[in-house]
Amino acid sequence: MNKFRVAGVGLTAAAALTLTACSGNGTSSGSGSSSSAPAPMSSSMSAPMSSSASSGDGMTTNADVFGPACSKLPQGSAPGSLDSMGPQPVASAASTNPLLTKLVAAVKATNLVDTLNSQQAITVFAPADSAFAALGDAKFNELAKNPTQLAPILQYHVLGKRYDAKGLASAGDVTSLNTAGGPIKIEGSGDNMTVNGAKILCGNIPTKNATVFVIDKVLTPGTNK
């Protein structure tokens, strides 16, 4: 994944707004707004683990998982189940999650599988397949063929710090790896938590190096500035 270069992501926040048609470590608060292009994921994602409200490091267990879509995950030790995903790094775990096939395709299109897998203590807001479906196949395919447009959007869904749900609720605004995209606003808590207005379909999913929150919308950089 060392093939990933920000040269291909040399993109301003305005260019990252290619998804404005869709609905809409660093620090745990603040605007994080910048006029510069987003930093490389391979370097920005190396922030150390930091504390969260409940477990102290943002890590979760199967017992912490919540949300209406969690019941759609396979059970037991089958691929895509909580038991199966937990020991795997996040991109590998997502590749078996039946809720995230479109996201996995997007990550592969931008050559970020190894990059994501190699990081420690991150948080991933993972749009469900239904979120990408709202864009339409034509838009998704267009983005998949243009990694320089897609990569900053994916960066906006990753935090360089590991949070569980309680940690996010305490944080309020969080800064993604795409600092040019502006802050991500966390509102509510538990089943009522939203991420830039997106509902959590299945949250607190534990993986080896990340806590994952499956959400019902693709987050649009720049919409919460």
C-alpha positions as CSV (number, residue, x, y, z in Angstrom):
1,M,0.0,0.0,0.0
2,N,3.0,2.2,-0.1
3,K,1.7,2.9,-3.6
4,F,-0.6,5.4,-2.1
5,R,0.6,9.0,-2.7
6,V,-1.0,12.2,-1.7
7,A,0.1,13.6,-5.0
8,G,-2.9,11.9,-6.3
9,V,-4.9,13.5,-3.6
10,G,-3.6,16.9,-4.2
11,L,-7.1,18.1,-4.0
12,T,-8.7,21.1,-2.3
13,A,-11.7,21.0,-0.1
14,A,-13.8,22.2,-3.1
15,A,-12.7,19.3,-5.2
16,A,-13.6,16.9,-2.3
17,L,-17.2,18.3,-2.6
18,T,-17.9,16.0,-5.5
19,L,-20.4,14.3,-3.3
20,T,-22.5,17.4,-2.4
21,A,-25.4,15.7,-4.2
22,C,-25.4,13.1,-1.4
23,S,-26.9,13.9,2.0
24,G,-25.1,15.1,4.2
25,N,-4.2,11.9,16.1
26,G,-5.4,14.4,15.9
27,T,-7.6,16.2,18.3
28,S,-11.0,15.3,19.5
29,S,-12.5,18.8,19.0
30,G,-12.1,22.0,17.0
31,S,-12.8,22.9,13.4
32,G,-9.7,21.2,11.9
33,S,-10.4,23.4,8.9
34,S,-7.6,24.2,6.4
35,S,-7.2,25.4,2.9
36,S,-4.6,22.8,2.2
37,A,-5.1,19.4,0.7
38,P,-5.6,16.4,3.0
39,A,-2.4,14.8,4.5
40,P,-1.4,11.4,3.3
41,M,-3.3,8.6,5.0
42,S,-0.1,6.6,5.4
43,S,1.4,9.3,7.7
44,S,-1.6,10.9,9.3
45,M,-3.1,7.7,10.4
46,S,-0.2,6.9,12.7
47,A,-1.4,8.9,15.7
48,P,-1.0,7.1,19.0
49,M,-3.9,5.7,20.9
50,S,-5.7,8.1,23.2
51,S,-8.3,7.9,25.9
52,S,-12.0,7.6,25.5
53,A,-14.8,7.9,28.1
54,S,-15.5,4.3,28.9
55,S,-12.6,1.9,28.3
56,G,-9.8,4.5,28.4
57,D,-8.5,3.7,24.9
58,G,-11.6,3.6,22.7
59,M,-11.4,-0.2,22.4
60,T,-14.7,-2.2,22.5
61,T,-15.9,-5.7,22.9
62,N,-18.7,-7.7,21.3
63,A,-20.9,-6.8,24.2
64,D,-20.6,-3.1,23.4
65,V,-22.0,-3.3,19.9
66,F,-25.3,-1.6,19.3
67,G,-27.6,-0.5,16.5
68,P,-30.5,-1.9,14.4
69,A,-28.3,-3.4,11.6
70,C,-26.0,-5.4,13.9
71,S,-28.5,-8.3,13.7
72,K,-27.7,-8.6,10.0
73,L,-24.2,-9.7,10.7
74,P,-23.4,-13.4,10.5
75,Q,-23.4,-15.2,13.8
76,G,-20.8,-17.4,15.6
77,S,-17.4,-17.5,13.9
78,A,-18.6,-17.2,10.3
79,P,-16.9,-14.6,8.1
80,G,-18.3,-11.2,8.8
81,S,-19.4,-12.1,12.4
82,L,-18.1,-10.1,15.4
83,D,-16.0,-13.1,16.5
84,S,-14.4,-13.3,13.1
85,M,-13.8,-9.5,12.6
86,G,-12.5,-8.8,16.0
87,P,-8.9,-10.2,15.6
88,Q,-8.5,-8.8,12.1
89,P,-7.2,-5.3,11.1
90,V,-10.0,-3.0,9.9
91,A,-9.8,-3.3,6.1
92,S,-9.6,-7.1,6.3
93,A,-12.5,-7.2,8.8
94,A,-14.6,-4.9,6.6
95,S,-14.0,-7.1,3.6
96,T,-16.1,-9.9,5.2
97,N,-18.8,-7.6,6.6
98,P,-22.0,-8.0,4.5
99,L,-23.0,-4.4,5.2
100,L,-19.9,-2.9,3.7
101,T,-19.3,-4.3,0.2
102,K,-19.4,-0.9,-1.5
103,L,-17.0,0.6,1.0
104,V,-14.6,-2.2,0.5
105,A,-14.7,-1.7,-3.2
106,A,-13.9,2.0,-2.7
107,V,-11.0,1.3,-0.4
108,K,-9.6,-1.2,-3.0
109,A,-10.1,1.4,-5.8
110,T,-7.8,3.8,-3.9
111,N,-5.3,1.2,-2.9
112,L,-5.8,1.8,0.8
113,V,-6.3,-1.8,2.1
114,D,-2.7,-2.3,3.4
115,T,-2.6,1.3,4.6
116,L,-5.6,1.0,6.8
117,N,-4.6,-2.4,8.0
118,S,-1.2,-1.1,9.2
119,Q,-2.5,1.7,11.3
120,Q,-3.2,1.7,15.1
121,A,-5.9,3.2,17.2
122,I,-8.2,4.7,14.6
123,T,-11.9,5.2,14.3
124,V,-13.8,4.4,11.0
125,F,-17.2,5.7,10.1
126,A,-18.2,3.1,7.5
127,P,-21.0,4.0,5.1
128,A,-23.3,1.0,4.6
129,D,-24.1,-0.3,1.1
130,S,-27.4,1.5,1.3
131,A,-25.5,4.8,1.8
132,F,-23.6,4.3,-1.4
133,A,-26.7,3.2,-3.2
134,A,-28.2,6.6,-2.5
135,L,-25.5,8.1,-4.7
136,G,-26.5,5.8,-7.6
137,D,-24.4,3.4,-9.5
138,A,-23.2,5.9,-12.1
139,K,-21.8,8.3,-9.4
140,F,-20.2,5.5,-7.5
141,N,-18.6,4.0,-10.6
142,E,-17.3,7.5,-11.5
143,L,-15.7,8.0,-8.2
144,A,-14.2,4.5,-8.2
145,K,-12.5,5.3,-11.5
146,N,-11.1,8.6,-10.0
147,P,-9.1,7.8,-6.9
148,T,-7.9,11.4,-6.6
149,Q,-11.6,12.4,-6.0
150,L,-12.5,9.4,-3.9
151,A,-9.5,9.3,-1.5
152,P,-10.2,12.6,0.3
153,I,-13.8,11.4,0.8
154,L,-12.6,8.2,2.4
155,Q,-10.1,10.1,4.5
156,Y,-13.0,12.1,5.9
157,H,-14.5,8.9,7.3
158,V,-11.4,8.1,9.4
159,L,-10.2,9.6,12.6
160,G,-6.6,9.3,13.7
161,K,-7.7,8.5,17.3
162,R,-9.7,5.5,18.5
163,Y,-13.1,6.3,20.0
164,D,-15.9,4.2,21.4
165,A,-19.4,5.6,21.4
166,K,-19.1,7.2,24.8
167,G,-15.9,8.8,23.8
168,L,-17.5,10.2,20.7
169,A,-20.4,11.6,22.6
170,S,-18.0,13.4,24.9
171,A,-15.9,14.7,22.1
172,G,-18.7,16.7,20.3
173,D,-16.7,17.7,17.2
174,V,-13.9,15.5,15.9
175,T,-11.3,16.0,13.2
176,S,-10.8,13.5,10.4
177,L,-7.7,12.8,8.5
178,N,-9.1,15.1,5.7
179,T,-8.6,18.2,7.7
180,A,-9.6,20.3,4.7
181,G,-13.0,18.8,5.0
182,G,-13.8,20.5,8.3
183,P,-14.9,19.0,11.6
184,I,-17.3,16.1,12.0
185,K,-20.1,16.9,14.4
186,I,-21.2,14.2,16.8
187,E,-24.6,14.7,18.4
188,G,-26.7,12.6,20.8
189,S,-25.5,9.3,22.4
190,G,-26.2,5.6,22.2
191,D,-28.9,4.6,19.7
192,N,-29.6,8.3,19.1
193,M,-26.1,9.3,18.1
194,T,-25.5,10.9,14.7
195,V,-22.3,11.7,12.8
196,N,-22.8,14.8,10.7
197,G,-26.5,13.9,10.7
198,A,-25.9,10.3,9.7
199,K,-27.5,7.6,11.9
200,I,-25.4,4.8,13.3
201,L,-26.6,1.5,12.0
202,C,-24.2,-0.7,14.0
203,G,-21.7,0.9,16.3
204,N,-18.7,0.0,18.5
205,I,-17.7,-2.8,16.2
206,P,-14.3,-4.0,17.5
207,T,-11.4,-4.8,15.1
208,K,-7.7,-5.3,15.8
209,N,-6.7,-1.7,15.1
210,A,-10.0,0.3,14.9
211,T,-13.4,0.8,16.3
212,V,-16.0,0.9,13.5
213,F,-19.3,2.7,13.2
214,V,-21.5,1.6,10.3
215,I,-23.5,4.7,9.2
216,D,-26.4,5.3,6.8
217,K,-24.9,8.2,4.7
218,V,-21.7,9.0,2.9
219,L,-20.2,11.9,4.8
220,T,-19.5,14.9,2.6
221,P,-16.3,16.9,3.2
222,G,-17.0,20.6,3.8
223,T,-20.6,20.4,4.8
224,N,-20.1,21.0,8.5
225,K,-17.8,24.0,8.4
